[in-house]
Amino acid sequence: MPTRSPSRKRLKDPKGGLTEAGRKWFHEKEGANLKPGVKGKADTPEKLRRKGSFLRRHFTHPRGPMVDDQGEPTRLALSARAWGEPVPRDTAGAKRLAAKGAKLLERYHATQERAKPAAKRSGAKKTRTAVAARRATTAKKRAPTAARKTATRKRTKKA
């Protein structure tokens, strides 16, 4: 079995994730634009989106065990460390990371919603004329049944 030359750079970080050389190799080979994991606090929308997507994608339905036969963490579990998260020891730990990813993505979507102009937001306040027009159309649709109920009530009271 041939051995690797000592001058060859490592592509995989032994602590989890890829090294800079590994990201460069994937860029040259496949054109991938890989970035290092978000280790610190996810305080910008881009960091929220990236970290949340990573945690949800890798730990909602893990593709393998978190520890190997010797009790050492697998590459999948070590990938959490590359993103500044604790290394999960079991599926419960993976589910906690997935839940954290979901919360980060919710925060990201909330920031995107706030960034939209008020007129384009889904829950934005409407102008008075728009509200009045909507009420008028719904009142026309409801008028016949409302009138029937009122007439029925009046007849029952007289009897």
C-alpha positions as a Markdown table, in Angstrom:
| # | Residue | x | y | z |
|---|---|---|---|---|
| 1 | Met | 0.0 | 0.0 | 0.0 |
| 2 | Pro | 1.6 | 3.3 | -1.0 |
| 3 | Thr | 2.1 | 5.9 | 1.6 |
| 4 | Arg | 1.3 | 9.5 | 1.3 |
| 5 | Ser | 4.1 | 12.0 | 0.9 |
| 6 | Pro | 4.7 | 14.1 | 4.0 |
| 7 | Ser | 4.5 | 17.3 | 2.0 |
| 8 | Arg | 0.9 | 16.7 | 0.9 |
| 9 | Lys | -1.5 | 19.0 | 2.7 |
| 10 | Arg | -4.3 | 17.5 | 4.6 |
| 11 | Leu | -7.8 | 18.1 | 3.2 |
| 12 | Lys | -9.8 | 17.0 | 6.2 |
| 13 | Asp | -9.3 | 18.6 | 9.5 |
| 14 | Pro | -8.9 | 15.9 | 12.2 |
| 15 | Lys | -11.0 | 18.1 | 14.6 |
| 16 | Gly | -13.9 | 18.1 | 12.1 |
| 17 | Gly | -14.7 | 19.8 | 8.8 |
| 18 | Leu | -12.3 | 20.7 | 6.0 |
| 19 | Thr | -9.0 | 22.6 | 6.0 |
| 20 | Glu | -8.4 | 25.6 | 3.8 |
| 21 | Ala | -6.5 | 23.3 | 1.5 |
| 22 | Gly | -9.5 | 21.0 | 1.4 |
| 23 | Arg | -11.9 | 23.8 | 0.5 |
| 24 | Lys | -9.5 | 24.9 | -2.2 |
| 25 | Trp | -9.2 | 21.4 | -3.6 |
| 26 | Phe | -13.0 | 21.1 | -3.9 |
| 27 | His | -13.1 | 24.5 | -5.6 |
| 28 | Glu | -10.6 | 23.4 | -8.2 |
| 29 | Lys | -12.1 | 19.9 | -8.7 |
| 30 | Glu | -15.8 | 20.7 | -8.6 |
| 31 | Gly | -16.1 | 24.4 | -8.6 |
| 32 | Ala | -17.6 | 24.4 | -5.1 |
| 33 | Asn | -17.5 | 27.7 | -3.2 |
| 34 | Leu | -17.1 | 26.2 | 0.3 |
| 35 | Lys | -16.7 | 28.5 | 3.2 |
| 36 | Pro | -15.5 | 27.7 | 6.7 |
| 37 | Gly | -18.1 | 27.0 | 9.3 |
| 38 | Val | -19.6 | 29.9 | 11.5 |
| 39 | Lys | -17.9 | 29.2 | 14.8 |
| 40 | Gly | -18.9 | 32.3 | 16.7 |
| 41 | Lys | -22.3 | 33.8 | 17.4 |
| 42 | Ala | -24.6 | 33.9 | 14.3 |
| 43 | Asp | -25.3 | 37.6 | 14.5 |
| 44 | Thr | -25.8 | 38.5 | 10.8 |
| 45 | Pro | -28.5 | 37.2 | 8.5 |
| 46 | Glu | -26.0 | 35.3 | 6.4 |
| 47 | Lys | -24.5 | 33.6 | 9.4 |
| 48 | Leu | -28.0 | 32.7 | 10.7 |
| 49 | Arg | -28.9 | 31.2 | 7.3 |
| 50 | Arg | -25.7 | 29.3 | 6.9 |
| 51 | Lys | -25.4 | 27.8 | 10.4 |
| 52 | Gly | -29.1 | 27.1 | 10.6 |
| 53 | Ser | -29.1 | 25.3 | 7.2 |
| 54 | Phe | -26.1 | 23.3 | 8.2 |
| 55 | Leu | -27.5 | 22.1 | 11.5 |
| 56 | Arg | -30.9 | 21.2 | 10.1 |
| 57 | Arg | -29.4 | 19.5 | 7.0 |
| 58 | His | -26.9 | 17.3 | 8.9 |
| 59 | Phe | -28.6 | 16.6 | 12.2 |
| 60 | Thr | -32.4 | 16.4 | 11.6 |
| 61 | His | -32.0 | 12.9 | 10.0 |
| 62 | Pro | -28.3 | 11.9 | 10.6 |
| 63 | Arg | -26.8 | 9.7 | 7.9 |
| 64 | Gly | -24.9 | 7.7 | 10.4 |
| 65 | Pro | -24.0 | 7.1 | 14.0 |
| 66 | Met | -22.5 | 9.8 | 16.2 |
| 67 | Val | -19.8 | 7.5 | 17.7 |
| 68 | Asp | -17.9 | 4.5 | 16.1 |
| 69 | Asp | -17.3 | 1.1 | 17.6 |
| 70 | Gln | -14.4 | 2.3 | 19.8 |
| 71 | Gly | -16.6 | 5.1 | 21.2 |
| 72 | Glu | -14.8 | 7.9 | 19.2 |
| 73 | Pro | -16.9 | 10.6 | 17.5 |
| 74 | Thr | -17.5 | 10.0 | 13.8 |
| 75 | Arg | -16.8 | 12.6 | 11.1 |
| 76 | Leu | -20.4 | 13.5 | 11.1 |
| 77 | Ala | -20.3 | 14.3 | 14.9 |
| 78 | Leu | -17.0 | 16.2 | 14.5 |
| 79 | Ser | -18.5 | 18.4 | 11.8 |
| 80 | Ala | -20.5 | 20.1 | 14.6 |
| 81 | Arg | -17.3 | 21.2 | 16.2 |
| 82 | Ala | -16.2 | 22.8 | 13.0 |
| 83 | Trp | -19.3 | 25.0 | 13.3 |
| 84 | Gly | -18.6 | 25.9 | 17.0 |
| 85 | Glu | -21.2 | 23.5 | 18.4 |
| 86 | Pro | -20.8 | 20.7 | 21.0 |
| 87 | Val | -20.0 | 17.3 | 19.5 |
| 88 | Pro | -23.2 | 15.1 | 19.9 |
| 89 | Arg | -22.7 | 11.7 | 21.5 |
| 90 | Asp | -26.1 | 10.2 | 20.5 |
| 91 | Thr | -29.2 | 10.9 | 18.4 |
| 92 | Ala | -30.7 | 13.1 | 21.2 |
| 93 | Gly | -27.7 | 15.4 | 20.9 |
| 94 | Ala | -28.2 | 15.5 | 17.2 |
| 95 | Lys | -31.9 | 16.4 | 17.6 |
| 96 | Arg | -30.9 | 19.3 | 19.9 |
| 97 | Leu | -28.6 | 20.6 | 17.2 |
| 98 | Ala | -31.3 | 20.3 | 14.6 |
| 99 | Ala | -33.7 | 22.2 | 16.8 |
| 100 | Lys | -31.1 | 24.9 | 17.3 |
| 101 | Gly | -30.8 | 25.1 | 13.5 |
| 102 | Ala | -34.5 | 25.4 | 13.1 |
| 103 | Lys | -34.5 | 28.4 | 15.6 |
| 104 | Leu | -31.7 | 30.0 | 13.7 |
| 105 | Leu | -33.6 | 29.7 | 10.4 |
| 106 | Glu | -36.7 | 31.1 | 12.0 |
| 107 | Arg | -34.7 | 34.1 | 13.2 |
| 108 | Tyr | -33.2 | 34.5 | 9.7 |
| 109 | His | -36.7 | 34.4 | 8.1 |
| 110 | Ala | -37.9 | 37.0 | 10.6 |
| 111 | Thr | -35.1 | 39.4 | 9.7 |
| 112 | Gln | -35.9 | 38.9 | 6.0 |
| 113 | Glu | -39.5 | 39.7 | 6.6 |
| 114 | Arg | -38.6 | 42.9 | 8.5 |
| 115 | Ala | -36.3 | 43.9 | 5.7 |
| 116 | Lys | -39.2 | 43.9 | 3.2 |
| 117 | Pro | -41.0 | 47.2 | 2.5 |
| 118 | Ala | -44.2 | 47.5 | 4.6 |
| 119 | Ala | -46.5 | 47.3 | 1.6 |
| 120 | Lys | -45.0 | 43.9 | 0.6 |
| 121 | Arg | -45.1 | 42.2 | 4.0 |
| 122 | Ser | -47.7 | 39.5 | 4.4 |
| 123 | Gly | -49.0 | 40.9 | 7.7 |
| 124 | Ala | -48.6 | 44.6 | 6.9 |
| 125 | Lys | -51.3 | 47.1 | 7.8 |
| 126 | Lys | -53.5 | 47.9 | 4.9 |
| 127 | Thr | -54.8 | 51.4 | 3.9 |
| 128 | Arg | -58.2 | 52.4 | 5.0 |
| 129 | Thr | -59.6 | 52.3 | 1.5 |
| 130 | Ala | -58.3 | 48.8 | 1.0 |
| 131 | Val | -59.9 | 47.7 | 4.3 |
| 132 | Ala | -63.2 | 49.4 | 3.5 |
| 133 | Ala | -63.3 | 47.8 | 0.0 |
| 134 | Arg | -62.6 | 44.4 | 1.4 |
| 135 | Arg | -65.3 | 44.8 | 4.1 |
| 136 | Ala | -67.8 | 45.9 | 1.4 |
| 137 | Thr | -67.3 | 42.9 | -0.7 |
| 138 | Thr | -67.5 | 40.5 | 2.2 |
| 139 | Ala | -70.6 | 42.3 | 3.5 |
| 140 | Lys | -72.3 | 41.8 | 0.1 |
| 141 | Lys | -71.6 | 38.1 | 0.3 |
| 142 | Arg | -73.0 | 37.8 | 3.8 |
| 143 | Ala | -76.0 | 40.0 | 3.4 |
| 144 | Pro | -78.6 | 37.4 | 2.4 |
| 145 | Thr | -77.8 | 35.0 | 5.2 |
| 146 | Ala | -77.6 | 37.7 | 7.8 |
| 147 | Ala | -80.9 | 39.2 | 6.6 |
| 148 | Arg | -82.6 | 35.7 | 6.9 |
| 149 | Lys | -81.3 | 35.2 | 10.4 |
| 150 | Thr | -82.6 | 38.6 | 11.5 |
| 151 | Ala | -86.0 | 38.0 | 10.0 |
| 152 | Thr | -86.2 | 34.6 | 11.7 |
| 153 | Arg | -85.4 | 36.1 | 15.1 |
| 154 | Lys | -88.1 | 38.8 | 14.7 |
| 155 | Arg | -90.7 | 36.2 | 13.8 |
| 156 | Thr | -89.9 | 34.0 | 16.8 |
| 157 | Lys | -90.0 | 37.0 | 19.2 |
| 158 | Lys | -93.5 | 38.0 | 18.0 |
| 159 | Ala | -95.0 | 34.5 | 18.5 |
